[in-house]
């Protein structure tokens, strides 16, 4: 594994692994880590639809925040959608970025309309896994913060700037 490659490991609250994939670190600025990843299998998602193998995502993680943001890209590197996860702040150790998924998700369209998902799953799992008061408070605060970022079009929810940056990167990478 190259020094800029990481394995992303998503855990459930009881510590069992839920998902795992490989990505490349493209930026690290203070607590922000930006990853570039490609799906290695075809996936069918009940809301997103078909995600073909090779679909690229730009993933934004903050080591001090209770959420992450995935920007799914079209073939031309424009934004297909954003998918946000509420989770414990991630850790990065020995090439593994891991975090505990706290169930709540936010699906954001390119026009920045959004819907909050899985609040019922959060309530069920908070009882099943006995989420701490801190986890419950931080999960709800993270959701409020995410909605604020979306509504005010703060980073990374600036579609035109993000798309232009990724199209330029795609063109530079394909030229090499």
HURA-V976157 format. One record per pair of residues at least 24 apart in sequence whose ideal C-beta (glycine too) atoms are under 6 Angstrom apart, sorted by the first residue. I is the first residue (numbers start at 1). J is the second residue. Records with the same first field share a line. If there is no record, write none. Layout:
BEGIN
I=J ; J
END
This chain:
BEGIN
1=95
6=95 ; 97
7=96
8=97
9=96 ; 98
10=101
11=100
13=100 ; 129
14=129
18=101
31=62 ; 63 ; 64
32=62
33=61
34=60
35=59
47=107
60=156
61=90
63=89
64=89
66=138 ; 142
67=142 ; 146
69=156
77=166 ; 167 ; 170
78=163
79=110 ; 159 ; 163
81=109
82=108
83=107
84=146
86=139 ; 142 ; 143
102=139
104=143
106=146
108=150
110=159
112=150
114=150
END
